[in-house]
Amino acid sequence: MNVRYLTGLASSNAAVLVRADGTALLATDNRYIDVARTLDVPSTETYDVAERLAEPGVGIEAAWMSVATYRRLGEGLVPLEPVVELLRAVKDDGELELLRTACAITDQAFADVSGKIAPGVTERELARLLDHRMAELGADKPAFDTIVAAGENGAVPHHAPSDRELRAGDLVTMDFGARYQGYHADMTRTVCLGRPAGWQREIHELVAEAQRAGRHALAPGAGAAEVDAAARSVIEDAGHGEHFRHGLGHGVGLEIHEEPFLGPSRTGRLEDRVPITVEPGVYLPGRGGVRIEDTLVTREGGPELFTKTTKELLVL
């Protein structure tokens, strides 16, 4: 993804050598060389880059290069902390417009499929309905494997859809998103099949309150841990701290999970024009759970909401 971001080349095998003077050299194999030659970055065969790596002081992306490749190319290479990922966190107007479209597709797919969420439909069938509708609306593909968790399965944050049928009285959590021209949307909504029980309404209202607190805390200059704490403290104060077991959110863009990340131990501060999710949850083992997630963008005047589907508890 860093190669694509720097050069525009989407491929499964490429590397970029960025020189100190700001010029660059793009390397790929013959499957992509014709496309590479249409870009503004000079391109070459991959072995030419390997020869250049023998020069002293060449930095490599330590998070992406395997130990085996590192040893093969030469241990004179200098491992670097993430650099391009931090640049990618702040989006330009074109990137934000692609994300808006991805989120609009996600919103519309949920609206179109909501009427088909009913007892007897399986988790797997509902996931397929969402995926199919996003494709019909113009998505490249799902941004990630769609999550549908009904009833007790809702207590598992990343439950894989199964043949478990939806039943009256279930809370149903759906975590999904569209990928559009390479950019990823992410949204989670939880609905109830039939009149919700008291505990179901209680935890939904709690998660909604925590999510509002997290969204309101998003601002350029805000600390990643501070934003997480704004939402987490609401859940902890209600006695459900142990039932919120993951970070509050993550950046989105060319990857579904990218910098920055919101969590209790995360460092760093948010910048302007950073798309990021806010997704608190409460998960009660053996009973069910609720997660509410939106994709937003940090702005000086307050965050811009990209996923606009209602966050109220829909009773179907």
C-alpha positions as CSV (number, residue, x, y, z in Angstrom):
1,M,0.0,0.0,0.0
2,N,2.9,2.4,0.6
3,V,4.1,1.7,-2.9
4,R,0.7,2.5,-4.3
5,Y,0.4,5.7,-2.2
6,L,3.8,7.0,-3.4
7,T,3.6,6.0,-7.0
8,G,0.0,5.1,-8.0
9,L,1.0,1.5,-8.9
10,A,-1.4,-1.1,-7.4
11,S,0.4,-4.5,-7.6
12,S,1.3,-7.6,-5.6
13,N,5.0,-7.2,-6.2
14,A,6.8,-3.8,-6.2
15,A,9.3,-1.7,-4.3
16,V,10.3,2.0,-4.3
17,L,13.7,3.4,-3.6
18,V,13.4,7.0,-2.5
19,R,16.6,8.9,-2.7
20,A,17.8,11.7,-0.4
21,D,17.4,14.2,-3.2
22,G,13.7,13.4,-3.5
23,T,13.8,11.4,-6.7
24,A,12.6,7.8,-6.7
25,L,12.9,4.5,-8.6
26,L,10.0,2.1,-8.9
27,A,10.7,-1.6,-9.3
28,T,8.3,-4.3,-10.2
29,D,8.1,-7.5,-12.3
30,N,7.1,-7.9,-15.9
31,R,3.4,-8.4,-15.1
32,Y,3.2,-4.7,-14.1
33,I,6.0,-3.1,-15.9
34,D,3.9,-1.7,-18.8
35,V,1.6,0.0,-16.2
36,A,4.6,1.2,-14.2
37,R,6.0,2.9,-17.3
38,T,2.9,5.1,-17.6
39,L,3.5,6.6,-14.2
40,D,5.6,9.7,-13.3
41,V,8.1,7.6,-11.4
42,P,11.0,6.0,-13.4
43,S,10.7,2.2,-13.3
44,T,13.1,-0.7,-13.6
45,E,13.5,-4.4,-13.1
46,T,13.6,-5.6,-9.5
47,Y,17.2,-6.9,-9.6
48,D,18.5,-3.3,-10.3
49,V,17.1,-2.2,-7.0
50,A,18.7,-5.2,-5.2
51,E,22.1,-4.0,-6.6
52,R,21.5,-0.5,-5.3
53,L,20.7,-1.8,-1.8
54,A,24.3,-2.8,-1.5
55,E,25.1,0.9,-1.0
56,P,25.6,1.8,2.7
57,G,22.9,3.7,4.7
58,V,19.9,2.5,2.7
59,G,16.8,2.4,4.9
60,I,14.1,-0.3,4.6
61,E,10.6,-0.7,6.0
62,A,11.3,-3.0,8.9
63,A,7.6,-3.7,9.4
64,W,7.2,-5.1,5.9
65,M,10.5,-6.8,5.0
66,S,10.9,-10.4,6.2
67,V,14.0,-11.5,8.1
68,A,14.9,-13.8,5.2
69,T,14.8,-11.0,2.7
70,Y,16.8,-8.7,5.0
71,R,19.5,-11.3,5.4
72,R,19.6,-12.0,1.7
73,L,19.9,-8.4,0.6
74,G,22.5,-7.5,3.2
75,E,22.6,-6.6,6.8
76,G,24.0,-3.2,6.1
77,L,20.5,-2.0,5.5
78,V,19.0,0.3,8.2
79,P,15.6,-0.7,9.6
80,L,13.2,2.2,9.8
81,E,10.2,2.9,11.9
82,P,6.9,3.5,10.0
83,V,7.3,6.7,7.9
84,V,5.0,6.5,4.9
85,E,2.1,5.2,7.1
86,L,2.3,8.5,9.1
87,L,2.1,10.5,5.8
88,R,-0.8,8.4,4.6
89,A,-2.8,9.2,7.8
90,V,-3.6,12.8,6.6
91,K,-5.8,12.6,3.4
92,D,-6.1,15.1,0.5
93,D,-9.4,16.1,-1.1
94,G,-9.3,13.3,-3.6
95,E,-8.8,10.7,-1.0
96,L,-11.6,12.1,1.2
97,E,-14.0,12.1,-1.7
98,L,-13.3,8.4,-2.4
99,L,-13.9,7.6,1.3
100,R,-17.1,9.6,1.2
101,T,-18.3,7.5,-1.7
102,A,-17.3,4.2,0.1
103,C,-19.2,5.3,3.2
104,A,-22.2,6.3,1.1
105,I,-22.3,2.9,-0.5
106,T,-22.1,1.3,3.0
107,D,-24.9,3.4,4.3
108,Q,-27.2,2.7,1.4
109,A,-26.5,-1.1,1.5
110,F,-27.6,-1.1,5.1
111,A,-30.8,0.8,4.3
112,D,-31.6,-1.5,1.4
113,V,-30.9,-4.7,3.3
114,S,-32.6,-3.8,6.6
115,G,-36.0,-4.9,5.4
116,K,-34.6,-8.4,4.9
117,I,-33.3,-8.8,8.4
118,A,-35.8,-11.3,10.0
119,P,-36.1,-14.5,12.0
120,G,-35.0,-17.5,9.9
121,V,-32.3,-15.7,8.0
122,T,-28.8,-17.0,8.8
123,E,-25.8,-14.9,9.8
124,R,-24.1,-16.0,6.7
125,E,-27.0,-15.2,4.4
126,L,-27.3,-11.7,5.9
127,A,-23.6,-11.1,5.3
128,R,-24.0,-12.2,1.7
129,L,-26.9,-9.8,1.2
130,L,-24.8,-6.9,2.5
131,D,-21.8,-7.8,0.3
132,H,-24.0,-8.3,-2.8
133,R,-25.8,-5.0,-2.3
134,M,-22.5,-3.1,-1.9
135,A,-21.2,-4.6,-5.1
136,E,-24.5,-3.5,-6.9
137,L,-24.0,0.0,-5.6
138,G,-20.5,0.2,-7.1
139,A,-18.1,-1.2,-4.5
140,D,-14.9,-2.8,-5.7
141,K,-15.4,-5.5,-3.0
142,P,-16.1,-5.6,0.7
143,A,-13.6,-3.6,2.7
144,F,-13.1,-6.7,4.9
145,D,-14.9,-9.9,5.8
146,T,-18.3,-8.8,6.8
147,I,-19.3,-9.6,10.4
148,V,-22.8,-10.6,11.4
149,A,-23.3,-11.8,14.9
150,A,-26.7,-12.7,16.3
151,G,-27.8,-13.3,19.9
152,E,-25.0,-14.8,22.0
153,N,-22.6,-14.5,19.1
154,G,-22.7,-10.8,19.6
155,A,-20.5,-11.2,22.6
156,V,-17.6,-12.1,20.2
157,P,-16.3,-8.8,18.7
158,H,-15.0,-10.4,15.5
159,H,-17.4,-13.3,15.2
160,A,-17.4,-15.0,11.7
161,P,-20.9,-15.4,10.3
162,S,-22.3,-18.9,10.7
163,D,-25.4,-20.9,9.8
164,R,-27.0,-19.8,13.1
165,E,-30.5,-18.4,12.3
166,L,-31.7,-15.1,13.5
167,R,-34.4,-15.4,16.1
168,A,-37.0,-13.2,17.7
169,G,-35.4,-11.4,20.6
170,D,-31.9,-11.3,19.2
171,L,-29.6,-8.4,19.1
172,V,-27.8,-8.5,15.7
173,T,-24.5,-6.8,15.2
174,M,-23.3,-6.1,11.6
175,D,-19.8,-4.7,11.0
176,F,-19.1,-4.1,7.3
177,G,-18.0,-1.6,4.7
178,A,-17.4,-1.0,1.0
179,R,-14.0,-0.6,-0.7
180,Y,-14.2,2.0,-3.5
181,Q,-11.3,2.6,-5.8
182,G,-9.0,1.2,-3.1
183,Y,-10.4,3.2,-0.1
184,H,-12.1,1.5,2.8
185,A,-15.3,2.3,4.7
186,D,-16.1,0.8,8.1
187,M,-19.4,0.9,10.0
188,T,-21.1,-1.2,12.7
189,R,-24.8,-1.1,13.6
190,T,-26.7,-3.3,16.1
191,V,-30.4,-3.9,15.7
192,C,-33.0,-5.9,17.6
193,L,-35.5,-8.4,16.3
194,G,-38.7,-7.6,18.1
195,R,-39.1,-5.6,21.3
196,P,-35.8,-5.3,23.2
197,A,-35.4,-6.6,26.7
198,G,-34.4,-4.1,29.4
199,W,-30.8,-5.2,29.4
200,Q,-30.5,-5.0,25.7
201,R,-31.8,-1.4,25.6
202,E,-29.6,-0.5,28.5
203,I,-26.3,-1.6,26.9
204,H,-27.3,-0.1,23.6
205,E,-28.0,3.2,25.2
206,L,-24.7,2.9,27.1
207,V,-22.7,2.2,24.0
208,A,-24.4,5.0,22.1
209,E,-23.5,7.4,24.9
210,A,-19.9,6.2,24.8
211,Q,-19.7,6.5,21.1
212,R,-21.0,10.1,21.2
213,A,-18.3,11.0,23.8
214,G,-15.6,9.5,21.6
215,R,-16.9,11.3,18.5
216,H,-17.0,14.6,20.3
217,A,-13.4,14.1,21.6
218,L,-12.1,13.8,18.0
219,A,-10.1,17.0,17.2
220,P,-6.7,18.0,15.7
221,G,-4.3,17.9,18.6
222,A,-6.3,15.4,20.7
223,G,-4.2,12.6,22.1
224,A,-5.0,9.0,20.9
225,A,-5.3,7.7,24.5
226,E,-7.4,10.8,25.5
227,V,-10.0,10.1,22.8
228,D,-10.1,6.4,23.8
229,A,-10.5,7.5,27.5
230,A,-13.4,9.8,26.7
231,A,-15.5,6.9,25.5
232,R,-14.1,4.1,27.7
233,S,-14.8,6.1,30.9
234,V,-18.5,6.2,30.1
235,I,-18.6,2.4,29.9
236,E,-16.3,1.9,33.0
237,D,-18.4,4.3,35.1
238,A,-21.5,2.1,34.2
239,G,-19.7,-1.0,35.6
240,H,-18.9,-2.6,32.2
241,G,-15.2,-1.8,31.8
242,E,-14.3,-5.5,31.6
243,H,-16.8,-5.9,28.8
244,F,-15.1,-3.4,26.5
245,R,-12.0,-5.3,25.4
246,H,-10.6,-3.5,22.4
247,G,-9.3,-0.1,21.3
248,L,-11.7,2.6,20.4
249,G,-10.8,3.0,16.8
250,H,-8.3,3.1,13.9
251,G,-7.5,5.1,10.8
252,V,-9.0,4.0,7.4
253,G,-7.8,4.6,3.9
254,L,-5.9,2.3,1.5
255,E,-6.1,-0.2,4.3
256,I,-9.0,-1.0,6.6
257,H,-6.7,-0.7,9.7
258,E,-4.0,2.0,9.4
259,E,-2.5,4.8,11.4
260,P,-3.6,6.3,13.8
261,F,-4.9,3.9,16.4
262,L,-7.0,4.9,19.4
263,G,-6.4,2.9,22.6
264,P,-5.4,3.2,26.2
265,S,-1.7,2.7,25.5
266,R,-1.6,4.5,22.2
267,T,0.7,7.6,21.9
268,G,0.7,10.5,19.5
269,R,-1.8,13.2,18.6
270,L,-4.4,13.5,15.9
271,E,-3.9,15.9,13.0
272,D,-6.4,17.6,10.7
273,R,-8.0,15.6,7.9
274,V,-7.5,12.2,9.4
275,P,-10.3,9.6,8.7
276,I,-10.8,7.4,11.8
277,T,-13.4,5.1,13.3
278,V,-15.0,5.4,16.7
279,E,-16.4,1.9,17.7
280,P,-17.0,1.2,21.4
281,G,-18.7,-2.0,22.4
282,V,-20.1,-3.9,25.3
283,Y,-19.9,-7.7,25.1
284,L,-21.7,-9.9,27.6
285,P,-20.5,-13.5,27.4
286,G,-23.3,-16.0,26.7
287,R,-25.9,-13.2,26.2
288,G,-24.9,-10.9,23.4
289,G,-23.4,-7.5,22.7
290,V,-23.6,-4.1,21.1
291,R,-21.1,-2.2,19.0
292,I,-21.7,1.1,17.2
293,E,-19.1,2.3,14.8
294,D,-18.8,5.3,12.5
295,T,-16.1,6.6,10.1
296,L,-15.4,10.2,10.7
297,V,-12.7,12.8,9.6
298,T,-11.0,15.1,12.1
299,R,-11.6,18.8,11.3
300,E,-10.7,22.1,13.0
301,G,-14.4,22.9,13.5
302,G,-15.4,19.5,14.7
303,P,-15.4,16.0,13.1
304,E,-17.1,15.3,9.8
305,L,-19.3,12.2,9.9
306,F,-19.0,10.0,6.8
307,T,-21.3,7.1,7.9
308,K,-24.7,8.7,8.4
309,T,-27.1,5.8,9.0
310,T,-29.0,6.2,12.3
311,K,-27.4,4.9,15.4
312,E,-30.7,4.5,17.2
313,L,-31.6,1.0,18.2
314,L,-33.7,-0.2,15.2
315,V,-36.4,-2.6,16.2
316,L,-37.2,-4.9,13.3
